[in-house]
């Protein structure tokens, strides 16, 4: 009888340990960053099955133009161009509150985009290529939302950028635009690649095309309204950012796109033909102050 009781005690103890171990594993799984990432990813697929989701304001000023598929997300909208395996444009509104928020941390969770019907570029396309997976909608602009941060790492938001460009002058321009958003309260940003006839080189099995240039267009919607635009070559540069300033009309001519088409025509004609760097709140970003490329050390007070 004592042996039977001892055996029952062992079984009961083993069962209790199994239950405790199972509980610990379940808690660890649900609290892990990996689970959080997949949960957000699932939510993203469900929420974005309708590109015209009314809660997003990315496309309030119009669809900029040519693309094979429009995808509208919490933090940005993009127009995917299958031949290039990247967007021809990415657009979003950036506010002062979003710039100041640190709700979400950078994830570095690069992944293929499940919403691109023809399939997006992959991580393998960039491996050993010598090019960075360069964000078009910057992760540094998405700290206000876990979901927006996660979605900024879809490969559909990436473009092959020279490392000295991506980590240098391009990062400096991204920081400058965050300063603009802080100073003005709210700006619309459109960005993307520019290809010339000579830009035929590609990387990876999916033949991701390497742009020769990139553009950014910024519209300050708060009175007095203004616009500024930039065209930069895909290479490192020590030049000040105002050396790359052009008009919105110049970018439209280079890309064939039509920015902010929902604005009244007379407003478009006036603002898109002007681009005055002195009207914008550069502070030290024009000189390239020391900050990390994610803008984590951004000081705008």
Secondary structure in CASP SS format (residue, H / E / C, confidence):
PFRMAT SS
TARGET T0000
AUTHOR 0000-0000-0000
METHOD secondary structure of the structure
MODEL  1
X C 1.00
X H 1.00
X H 1.00
X H 1.00
X H 1.00
X H 1.00
X H 1.00
X H 1.00
X H 1.00
X H 1.00
X H 1.00
X H 1.00
X H 1.00
X H 1.00
X H 1.00
X H 1.00
X H 1.00
X H 1.00
X H 1.00
X H 1.00
X H 1.00
X H 1.00
X H 1.00
X H 1.00
X H 1.00
X H 1.00
X H 1.00
X H 1.00
X H 1.00
X H 1.00
X H 1.00
X C 1.00
X H 1.00
X H 1.00
X H 1.00
X H 1.00
X H 1.00
X H 1.00
X H 1.00
X H 1.00
X H 1.00
X H 1.00
X H 1.00
X H 1.00
X H 1.00
X H 1.00
X H 1.00
X C 1.00
X C 1.00
X C 1.00
X C 1.00
X C 1.00
X C 1.00
X C 1.00
X C 1.00
X C 1.00
X C 1.00
X C 1.00
X C 1.00
X C 1.00
X C 1.00
X C 1.00
X C 1.00
X C 1.00
X C 1.00
X C 1.00
X C 1.00
X C 1.00
X E 1.00
X E 1.00
X E 1.00
X E 1.00
X C 1.00
X C 1.00
X C 1.00
X C 1.00
X E 1.00
X E 1.00
X E 1.00
X E 1.00
X E 1.00
X C 1.00
X C 1.00
X C 1.00
X C 1.00
X E 1.00
X E 1.00
X E 1.00
X E 1.00
X E 1.00
X E 1.00
X E 1.00
X E 1.00
X E 1.00
X E 1.00
X H 1.00
X H 1.00
X H 1.00
X H 1.00
X H 1.00
X C 1.00
X C 1.00
X C 1.00
X C 1.00
X C 1.00
X C 1.00
X C 1.00
X C 1.00
X C 1.00
X C 1.00
X E 1.00
X C 1.00
X C 1.00
X C 1.00
X C 1.00
X C 1.00
X C 1.00
X C 1.00
X C 1.00
X C 1.00
X C 1.00
X C 1.00
X H 1.00
X H 1.00
X H 1.00
X H 1.00
X C 1.00
X C 1.00
X C 1.00
X C 1.00
X E 1.00
X E 1.00
X E 1.00
X E 1.00
X E 1.00
X C 1.00
X C 1.00
X C 1.00
X H 1.00
X H 1.00
X H 1.00
X C 1.00
X C 1.00
X C 1.00
X C 1.00
X H 1.00
X H 1.00
X H 1.00
X H 1.00
X H 1.00
X H 1.00
X C 1.00
X C 1.00
X E 1.00
X H 1.00
X H 1.00
X H 1.00
X E 1.00
X E 1.00
X E 1.00
X E 1.00
X E 1.00
X H 1.00
X H 1.00
X H 1.00
X H 1.00
X H 1.00
X H 1.00
X H 1.00
X H 1.00
X H 1.00
X H 1.00
X H 1.00
X H 1.00
X H 1.00
X H 1.00
X H 1.00
X H 1.00
X H 1.00
X H 1.00
X H 1.00
X H 1.00
X H 1.00
X H 1.00
X C 1.00
X E 1.00
X E 1.00
X E 1.00
X E 1.00
X E 1.00
X E 1.00
X E 1.00
X E 1.00
X E 1.00
X C 1.00
X C 1.00
X C 1.00
X C 1.00
X C 1.00
X C 1.00
X C 1.00
X E 1.00
X E 1.00
X C 1.00
X C 1.00
X C 1.00
X C 1.00
X E 1.00
X E 1.00
X C 1.00
X C 1.00
X C 1.00
X E 1.00
X E 1.00
X E 1.00
X E 1.00
X E 1.00
X E 1.00
X E 1.00
X E 1.00
X C 1.00
X C 1.00
X C 1.00
X C 1.00
X C 1.00
X E 1.00
X E 1.00
X E 1.00
X E 1.00
X E 1.00
X E 1.00
X E 1.00
X E 1.00
X C 1.00
X C 1.00
X C 1.00
X C 1.00
X C 1.00
X C 1.00
X C 1.00
X H 1.00
X H 1.00
X H 1.00
X H 1.00
X E 1.00
X E 1.00
X C 1.00
X H 1.00
X H 1.00
X H 1.00
X H 1.00
X H 1.00
X H 1.00
X H 1.00
X H 1.00
X C 1.00
X C 1.00
X C 1.00
X C 1.00
X C 1.00
X C 1.00
X C 1.00
X C 1.00
X C 1.00
X H 1.00
X H 1.00
X H 1.00
X H 1.00
X H 1.00
X H 1.00
X H 1.00
X C 1.00
X C 1.00
X C 1.00
X C 1.00
X C 1.00
X H 1.00
X H 1.00
X H 1.00
X C 1.00
X C 1.00
X C 1.00
X C 1.00
X C 1.00
X C 1.00
X C 1.00
X C 1.00
X C 1.00
X C 1.00
X C 1.00
X C 1.00
X C 1.00
X C 1.00
X C 1.00
X C 1.00
X C 1.00
X C 1.00
X C 1.00
X C 1.00
X C 1.00
X C 1.00
END
